[in-house]
Amino acid sequence: MGEFTHFNGQGEAIMVDVSEKQDTVREAIASGRIRMSEECYAKVKAGDMKKGDVLGVARIAGIMGTKKTAELIPLCHILNLSKVEVEFICHDETCEIEVRCTAKTTGKTGVEMEALTGVNVTLLTIYDMCKAVDKGMEINEVHLLRKSGGKSGLWERV
């Protein structure tokens, strides 16, 4: 395990100085799930929700969320993202929708927070658009799947 990098010698929160780091291609993939009732799940898959295309709107929201990460997470650097992709995997047996968000840039710091923010905003948008049908939805299993680039190189969840 490495040291915490967001604190100075006096224990105060700081934004990490990345000015001496080399630009590298950096990519991160995060995932999360939302579980819902059978009725709600069927409506989402069929495109029958009153608010419209749930997954289409949620995809755009997730992309927008990645671009707002530095505004939401106080010590994140502002990044120039070169790619953001949000995909959905439907799990019929559990009435869950899995969200995967990929974020990519060439820069001095990673995009893990952007990918994780994208997943969370996507999941929250699904919840918002479906809550009239199912207020008991559960968001869970949000985690990083993979990151590449930078000094630490490749990391993958086992």
DANORCOR-V712562 format. One record per residue. N is the residue number from 1. RES is the residue in one small letter. OMEGA is omega in degrees with one decimal (none if undefined). NEAR is the number of other C-alpha atoms within 10 Angstrom. Layout:
BEGIN
n->N res->RES omega->OMEGA near->NEAR
n->N res->RES omega->OMEGA near->NEAR
END
This chain:
BEGIN
n->1 res->m omega->176.6 near->3
n->2 res->g omega->177.8 near->4
n->3 res->e omega->172.4 near->6
n->4 res->f omega->-174.5 near->7
n->5 res->t omega->-174.4 near->11
n->6 res->h omega->177.4 near->14
n->7 res->f omega->176.1 near->13
n->8 res->n omega->-177.5 near->12
n->9 res->g omega->179.2 near->6
n->10 res->q omega->179.4 near->6
n->11 res->g omega->-179.8 near->8
n->12 res->e omega->178.7 near->8
n->13 res->a omega->178.0 near->13
n->14 res->i omega->169.7 near->12
n->15 res->m omega->-176.2 near->13
n->16 res->v omega->177.1 near->14
n->17 res->d omega->-178.7 near->12
n->18 res->v omega->-173.2 near->12
n->19 res->s omega->-179.7 near->9
n->20 res->e omega->-178.9 near->7
n->21 res->k omega->177.0 near->12
n->22 res->q omega->172.3 near->13
n->23 res->d omega->173.2 near->15
n->24 res->t omega->174.1 near->17
n->25 res->v omega->-176.7 near->16
n->26 res->r omega->-179.6 near->23
n->27 res->e omega->176.8 near->25
n->28 res->a omega->176.2 near->26
n->29 res->i omega->177.8 near->27
n->30 res->a omega->-176.4 near->25
n->31 res->s omega->173.9 near->25
n->32 res->g omega->-177.1 near->23
n->33 res->r omega->170.0 near->24
n->34 res->i omega->179.0 near->22
n->35 res->r omega->-176.7 near->19
n->36 res->m omega->179.1 near->24
n->37 res->s omega->177.8 near->17
n->38 res->e omega->179.6 near->15
n->39 res->e omega->-178.9 near->11
n->40 res->c omega->179.7 near->21
n->41 res->y omega->180.0 near->24
n->42 res->a omega->179.7 near->15
n->43 res->k omega->178.9 near->16
n->44 res->v omega->-178.4 near->21
n->45 res->k omega->-178.6 near->15
n->46 res->a omega->-177.0 near->10
n->47 res->g omega->-174.9 near->15
n->48 res->d omega->179.0 near->13
n->49 res->m omega->-177.8 near->18
n->50 res->k omega->-178.7 near->13
n->51 res->k omega->176.9 near->12
n->52 res->g omega->-176.5 near->13
n->53 res->d omega->-174.5 near->16
n->54 res->v omega->-174.9 near->22
n->55 res->l omega->177.3 near->22
n->56 res->g omega->178.6 near->13
n->57 res->v omega->-179.4 near->15
n->58 res->a omega->177.9 near->25
n->59 res->r omega->-180.0 near->24
n->60 res->i omega->178.5 near->16
n->61 res->a omega->179.0 near->22
n->62 res->g omega->177.3 near->30
n->63 res->i omega->178.3 near->24
n->64 res->m omega->179.5 near->16
n->65 res->g omega->179.5 near->22
n->66 res->t omega->-177.2 near->29
n->67 res->k omega->-180.0 near->20
n->68 res->k omega->-173.5 near->16
n->69 res->t omega->-177.5 near->22
n->70 res->a omega->176.7 near->17
n->71 res->e omega->-175.9 near->12
n->72 res->l omega->-177.3 near->11
n->73 res->i omega->-166.8 near->12
n->74 res->p omega->-173.4 near->11
n->75 res->l omega->177.1 near->14
n->76 res->c omega->174.7 near->18
n->77 res->h omega->173.1 near->19
n->78 res->i omega->-176.4 near->12
n->79 res->l omega->173.7 near->20
n->80 res->n omega->-176.4 near->11
n->81 res->l omega->178.1 near->17
n->82 res->s omega->179.4 near->12
n->83 res->k omega->169.0 near->11
n->84 res->v omega->179.3 near->21
n->85 res->e omega->176.6 near->17
n->86 res->v omega->178.9 near->24
n->87 res->e omega->-177.8 near->16
n->88 res->f omega->173.9 near->17
n->89 res->i omega->-179.0 near->11
n->90 res->c omega->179.2 near->14
n->91 res->h omega->-174.8 near->13
n->92 res->d omega->-175.0 near->12
n->93 res->e omega->-178.5 near->7
n->94 res->t omega->-177.3 near->13
n->95 res->c omega->179.4 near->17
n->96 res->e omega->171.5 near->21
n->97 res->i omega->176.9 near->24
n->98 res->e omega->178.1 near->21
n->99 res->v omega->172.9 near->25
n->100 res->r omega->179.4 near->25
n->101 res->c omega->176.4 near->28
n->102 res->t omega->176.0 near->26
n->103 res->a omega->-176.7 near->27
n->104 res->k omega->176.0 near->25
n->105 res->t omega->165.8 near->21
n->106 res->t omega->-175.7 near->19
n->107 res->g omega->-174.0 near->19
n->108 res->k omega->-178.6 near->21
n->109 res->t omega->-171.7 near->24
n->110 res->g omega->-175.9 near->24
n->111 res->v omega->179.3 near->28
n->112 res->e omega->-178.3 near->24
n->113 res->m omega->178.1 near->20
n->114 res->e omega->178.6 near->31
n->115 res->a omega->179.3 near->33
n->116 res->l omega->177.2 near->28
n->117 res->t omega->178.2 near->26
n->118 res->g omega->178.2 near->35
n->119 res->v omega->-176.6 near->34
n->120 res->n omega->179.1 near->26
n->121 res->v omega->176.8 near->20
n->122 res->t omega->-179.6 near->34
n->123 res->l omega->178.6 near->27
n->124 res->l omega->177.6 near->17
n->125 res->t omega->175.4 near->20
n->126 res->i omega->178.9 near->24
n->127 res->y omega->-177.7 near->23
n->128 res->d omega->-176.8 near->15
n->129 res->m omega->-175.5 near->20
n->130 res->c omega->-171.8 near->22
n->131 res->k omega->177.0 near->14
n->132 res->a omega->-179.4 near->12
n->133 res->v omega->-174.9 near->17
n->134 res->d omega->178.4 near->17
n->135 res->k omega->-177.1 near->13
n->136 res->g omega->178.9 near->11
n->137 res->m omega->179.3 near->17
n->138 res->e omega->174.2 near->15
n->139 res->i omega->-178.0 near->19
n->140 res->n omega->174.7 near->14
n->141 res->e omega->176.5 near->11
n->142 res->v omega->-178.1 near->19
n->143 res->h omega->175.4 near->18
n->144 res->l omega->177.1 near->21
n->145 res->l omega->-172.2 near->20
n->146 res->r omega->169.1 near->17
n->147 res->k omega->178.0 near->24
n->148 res->s omega->178.9 near->20
n->149 res->g omega->178.7 near->22
n->150 res->g omega->-176.4 near->19
n->151 res->k omega->-177.3 near->11
n->152 res->s omega->174.4 near->8
n->153 res->g omega->-175.3 near->10
n->154 res->l omega->171.7 near->13
n->155 res->w omega->178.3 near->13
n->156 res->e omega->175.5 near->11
n->157 res->r omega->180.0 near->8
n->158 res->v omega->none near->5
END
